[in-house]
Structure formats: C-alpha cells, structure tokens
C-alpha cells in the first residue's frame, strides 16, 4: 500500500473504532503491511495531531491507540454533551488507587489500608467497571481478589499498569514493602 | 432534635488523623500524641453530638490513641518487653498513616491526569449511561466540623429558659440557605451563623448545610489551604427548591 493511503486508512480505522486499537488488531486488518510500518505511520499521525490547532489527538491507552478530543476543548465538549457528570468521591479514588497499585487485593486488605469499610465504594467501582474480580485468595473464606480493568486504563489515560506513576516516598521515610511477594505495579518502575 | 444525617462521604479514623496532622502542621513521623488525641476525641464528641454516624473504627482508633498516650505518660517500667510493645503501637500507627498518605497522594495524582469523559472525549460516547466524571471534593467533612467548632465557641453552653419554644426545622433552614446563596452568590461559611441566636440554631443550620451538600445542592470549597471555606449553589435555585421539597429527611415529622 502507498504510504499516503496507509496513513489515510489508519486514520479512518481509528475514527471508527469503538475501543483502543492494538497494533495486533490493526495488523490483522491491514494484512500484508509490516507492523513496523503501521507503527511508524501511527507516530506520524500522532505528531501531526499534536501540533497546535488540532481538536483531537491519538492517545496510547490500554495497549492500543485511540482518537480522542483535545483536552483544551474540554469545556466546549462538555457543553455539547450536556450530561450530568457524577462526581467520584475522594474515598472512591483512594480505594481505586489502592487496588491499582496493590492488585490483586482482597476487600479486607483494602480496608486495612484505608482504615474503614469499603463495601459501598467497591460496589460503585465494580458498577463503573473500573475494577473487577480477578480470582479468589486461597485462604480461609476464599475472599474475592480485585484488580483494575482495561476500562480503568482507558479512562485514566494509561498505556498499561506499569504506566502508573511510582508511589511517592512520604517525608523521606522508608515505607515497608507490600506483604505479597508477587511483582506489582508499585515495584515496576 | 433527632435529625440524623448520614453522609455518603464516609471518611475513617486514618483520614481524620491525617486531617488533624495537617491542621497542626506537624509531620506524621513526629506526632504530638497528646495534642492529637485530644483533638481527635473532641471531634468524635462533636460528631456524636451532631448525631452523625460514628462507626466502630473511629472508636477503636480512639482507644488506640489513648493507649499510646498513656504508655508515653507512664514512668519507665521495668522490662524491655513493655518498652517494645509501646514502641510497636506507635510505630504501627505511623506506618499505617504513612501508607494511607501515599495512596491519598496517588489518588490526587490519578485525578490530575487527562481523564476520559472529563478532559478528553471519544467520538462514540454514551451519554445515556452515567460514565461519570472524576472530580475530587476539595473539602472534607472534617474541615467543616473544625469550622463548626469555631462557630460554636462563640456560644457558651446554655440552659433553656426560652419562653417560646421555637421549632427550628432543618428543612426550613435548607430553604433559607438556598435563598441566601441565590441572593449573594458565594458565601463564606461563618457568615451563615452570624444571625444565629443559640447553639441549637447553629447546629440546625449546620445540619441543613450537610443535607444540602449530601443532595449536591451546594458545594463547599476552600481555595487556599487553611483559607476561608466558601459555599455556593451547585445548580439553579428553582431546581434545588424542588429537590429540597422532595427530600426525605430522617426523623422529621412531615405531618406537623
């Protein structure tokens, strides 16, 4: 395919996609085109849209590429949407952070960190599809284990879990490592 | 007065402690236990007095704080074991606070990212479904309670010799508050209480404010750290009067 046509085709595909398009998926559709070439074209498009004056850009989230409106125009878009935004409380965001950095994690372990019941908050997060049940912990009671979803990555503009910023050191004090030995996003960066 | 206000924003004992630590401008690793314990207990007392739901966790923490404080005040006891134990409680508390603080900061960082549905949008959006925006409240319940304590300080404990017992209803105050905000726009927290005649009235006004925050009729914010708390309407006033009229206020006898 001609480089110009390739750019045009990828643009159309991104425009129409209803979820982030992975390189894999693009490659499947554009059979015969080298992944490297697709990636290079994507980067070129990204650079074009990143130039000032464009109303949309290509974000890299949840393992794929997605066209979204420029954040500078947020106010205008909200006006068009006229939706009633529900606010996410501080409690919900804190719980979500704990799950994001410590996953997989049980309700009791989350409550240990927050010092308070998280039942209602977990329900909200599950309903919003920001977290999901990823399994059960093999201890007495076999409680559910929670983890974040691809939707979480999409909403918070993250490529993948390792894209989460490192947890900060507070007051220079050494904070003990999480109890689980498994690799977690907290230790990734 | 039996109006019971249960706030959806449920904040726990660690949250309260961090709030007090911030207010006192001390560091987590070096908490003045006596002062913090005193303020913590005073806040719990006030919350109970306001009939706010004080969960068990708050009381457990109160006991822990008192325990740590008493261990520190007792003269050195013989036996290394005791010393270690007392160090442990305090260390454990500090560890928990530091850990929680990390996640609070992480939550703040998440909130500041470019968020889909708030800052950037998709071509295909689902307005029908509540995808929900991410907006963190800047003010906590405890900031409001602290501010309330200052207001109450101006009204000494009173005995009741009122000749006429005026039934001041929370619902009425809610309507009055909305009208005042409609007239004046943004108002400083303290000014709502300027014309209050009694401690009771102060509390009723405060409860009305909490109810309004709960149904998202008004917003409370604080633009500078430790600056004045500002209150404003969160929607057009006509719509809000409708919401107040429809709202179920627990304990209220609507037949009256």
Boltz contact constraints between the chains, C-beta under 6 A:
constraints:
  - contact:
      token1: [A, 18]
      token2: [B, 124]
      max_distance: 6.0
  - contact:
      token1: [A, 68]
      token2: [B, 120]
      max_distance: 6.0
  - contact:
      token1: [A, 68]
      token2: [B, 122]
      max_distance: 6.0
  - contact:
      token1: [A, 69]
      token2: [B, 120]
      max_distance: 6.0
  - contact:
      token1: [A, 69]
      token2: [B, 121]
      max_distance: 6.0
  - contact:
      token1: [A, 71]
      token2: [B, 114]
      max_distance: 6.0
  - contact:
      token1: [A, 71]
      token2: [B, 119]
      max_distance: 6.0
  - contact:
      token1: [A, 71]
      token2: [B, 120]
      max_distance: 6.0
  - contact:
      token1: [A, 74]
      token2: [B, 119]
      max_distance: 6.0
  - contact:
      token1: [A, 77]
      token2: [B, 121]
      max_distance: 6.0
  - contact:
      token1: [A, 81]
      token2: [B, 127]
      max_distance: 6.0
  - contact:
      token1: [A, 83]
      token2: [B, 127]
      max_distance: 6.0
  - contact:
      token1: [A, 85]
      token2: [B, 133]
      max_distance: 6.0
  - contact:
      token1: [A, 86]
      token2: [B, 130]
      max_distance: 6.0
  - contact:
      token1: [A, 86]
      token2: [B, 132]
      max_distance: 6.0
  - contact:
      token1: [A, 87]
      token2: [B, 135]
      max_distance: 6.0
  - contact:
      token1: [A, 88]
      token2: [B, 134]
      max_distance: 6.0
  - contact:
      token1: [A, 89]
      token2: [B, 9]
      max_distance: 6.0
  - contact:
      token1: [A, 90]
      token2: [B, 136]
      max_distance: 6.0
  - contact:
      token1: [A, 90]
      token2: [B, 137]
      max_distance: 6.0
  - contact:
      token1: [A, 93]
      token2: [B, 107]
      max_distance: 6.0
  - contact:
      token1: [A, 93]
      token2: [B, 111]
      max_distance: 6.0
  - contact:
      token1: [A, 93]
      token2: [B, 136]
      max_distance: 6.0
  - contact:
      token1: [A, 94]
      token2: [B, 103]
      max_distance: 6.0
  - contact:
      token1: [A, 94]
      token2: [B, 104]
      max_distance: 6.0
  - contact:
      token1: [A, 94]
      token2: [B, 107]
      max_distance: 6.0
  - contact:
      token1: [A, 97]
      token2: [B, 103]
      max_distance: 6.0
  - contact:
      token1: [A, 97]
      token2: [B, 106]
      max_distance: 6.0
  - contact:
      token1: [A, 97]
      token2: [B, 107]
      max_distance: 6.0
  - contact:
      token1: [A, 97]
      token2: [B, 110]
      max_distance: 6.0
  - contact:
      token1: [A, 98]
      token2: [B, 103]
      max_distance: 6.0
  - contact:
      token1: [A, 113]
      token2: [B, 99]
      max_distance: 6.0
  - contact:
      token1: [A, 115]
      token2: [B, 12]
      max_distance: 6.0
  - contact:
      token1: [A, 115]
      token2: [B, 13]
      max_distance: 6.0
  - contact:
      token1: [A, 115]
      token2: [B, 14]
      max_distance: 6.0
  - contact:
      token1: [A, 116]
      token2: [B, 12]
      max_distance: 6.0
  - contact:
      token1: [A, 116]
      token2: [B, 57]
      max_distance: 6.0
  - contact:
      token1: [A, 154]
      token2: [B, 116]
      max_distance: 6.0
  - contact:
      token1: [A, 155]
      token2: [B, 116]
      max_distance: 6.0
  - contact:
      token1: [A, 156]
      token2: [B, 110]
      max_distance: 6.0
  - contact:
      token1: [A, 156]
      token2: [B, 113]
      max_distance: 6.0
  - contact:
      token1: [A, 157]
      token2: [B, 113]
      max_distance: 6.0
  - contact:
      token1: [A, 157]
      token2: [B, 114]
      max_distance: 6.0
  - contact:
      token1: [A, 165]
      token2: [B, 109]
      max_distance: 6.0
  - contact:
      token1: [A, 167]
      token2: [B, 102]
      max_distance: 6.0
  - contact:
      token1: [A, 167]
      token2: [B, 106]
      max_distance: 6.0
  - contact:
      token1: [A, 168]
      token2: [B, 105]
      max_distance: 6.0
  - contact:
      token1: [A, 170]
      token2: [B, 98]
      max_distance: 6.0
  - contact:
      token1: [A, 170]
      token2: [B, 101]
      max_distance: 6.0
  - contact:
      token1: [A, 170]
      token2: [B, 102]
      max_distance: 6.0
  - contact:
      token1: [A, 171]
      token2: [B, 27]
      max_distance: 6.0
  - contact:
      token1: [A, 171]
      token2: [B, 29]
      max_distance: 6.0
  - contact:
      token1: [A, 173]
      token2: [B, 29]
      max_distance: 6.0
  - contact:
      token1: [A, 173]
      token2: [B, 98]
      max_distance: 6.0
  - contact:
      token1: [A, 175]
      token2: [B, 98]
      max_distance: 6.0
